[in-house]
Amino acid sequence: MLYFARGSATDRLTAEDLRAGVRAALDRLGPRHRVLAVPPDFTRFHSQAGPLTCLVHEYYGDRLTDVLPALGTHSPMTPEQLHEMFPTVPADRFRVHNWRTGITTVGTVPAEFVRTVSEGAVEFPWPAQVANLIAEGGHDLILSIGQVVPHEVIGMANYNKNIFVGTGGVEGINKSHFVGAAYGMERMMGRADTPVRRILNYAGEHFTRHLPIVYVHTVVARGASGALEVRGLFIGDDAEVFNRAAALSLEVNFEMLEAPLQKVVVHLDPAEFKSTWLGNKAVYRTRMAMADGGELVILAPGLREFGEDHEIDRLIRKYGYRGTPATLAATRTNPELQQNLSAAAHLIHGSSEGRFGITYCPGQLSRAEIEGVGFKWADLAATTRRYDPARLRDGWNTLPDGERIFYISNPALGLWAYRGRFSA
């Protein structure tokens, strides 16, 4: 059921609105004595999950016994990041998710179901894995907190993805990513009903209904002034909370264009994007808008690695972003990719399939490293002088010499497509 719902394309929820919404929902839930919060990590800083988690602590105090950032395969948060994102939550409440060893398999989605929903793209059983703390922590309330926004792996981020992927295990994360890549990310992005979502919904209905999970979803968009605005807050324990948030996200986070884009410049905030594993959102979120033969230029001052995980970084360096046929062929013949299907999926997601150019301007990776994985390289300082984020505005810009570009200051906040490609 829904415990709180407020949001529209014109809403601008203030900090006090969020406080009132959280308190109203928690009041309706009744007394709780051992609460676990599962917010995203620092890579979702703009989701408002930090302030919301602080509000949960404000409400429950010592009854908020644990906070488990949903790292997925990402690196653990540093003490500085924890303090910046969750400034009023005591440091001793935070736990670190270990996706390799700290998980419990609560059930298995049958291979036949996976084959059916993926329309035959893959056929394997999918293990429903969650953090030990979720499965065995003895909490009487688990608050899964985060932003609903278009997503490359599942169509729309959050809801039970935050549990089964954000706190999942090696096999579950790998296979969920591969399902989406094999089915086709452009068939899923911006859609709430996708093969991966159906698999997670099956797992939720069959294996975790006994857990006291309540979802706290935000919808965040950039306003006319360029500032981030919270357009919606939805709190509930079933699919309606996700469907309401996803419908609003599609309305405010999806920019439908009348023609494909020839030149796109994307800026990656150095505090948020340090790897292509994350930074390739610049590719994922714009690919349906890019013209054939177009150019995507990515300003990445914080870029220092390819994978958040050492093994994934090694695999990206070895196999590169070579396109779907090459990646699937490599996966068929190399056990190390078969055992790390999320890396294989990421390599597919990050390739333009030769349809448009991708030029990275990295802060801390060399030209040889960038070109070694299949991207083009350009000097960050020189490119930033030409495409200065301090002077550009989101959307269309015309430079002094007449060049016309489309600028995106944060690819994590939206999805861009032109009508012909999205409807295909």
Secondary structure, 3 states (H helix, E strand, C coil): CEEEEEECCCCCECHHHHHHHHHHHHHHHCCCCCEEEECECHHHHHHCHHHHHHHHHHHHHHHEEEECCECCCCCCCCHHHHHHHCCCCCHHHECCCCCCCCEEEEEEECHHHHHHHCCCCCCCCEEEEEEHHHHHCCCCEEEEEEECCEECCCEECCCCHHHHCCCCCHHHHHHHHHHHHHHCHHHCCCCCCCHHHHHHHHHHHHHCCCCCEEEEEEEEEECCCCCEEEEEEEEECCHHHHHHHHHHHHHHHEEEECCCEEEEEEECCCCCCCEHHHHCHHHHCCCCCEEEEEEEEEEECCCCECCCCHHHHHHHHHHCCCCHHHHHHHHHHCHHHHCCHHHHHHHHHCCCCCCCEEEEEECCCCHHHHHHCCCEECCHHHHHHHCCCCCCCCEEEECCCCCEEEEECCHHHCEEEEHHHHCC
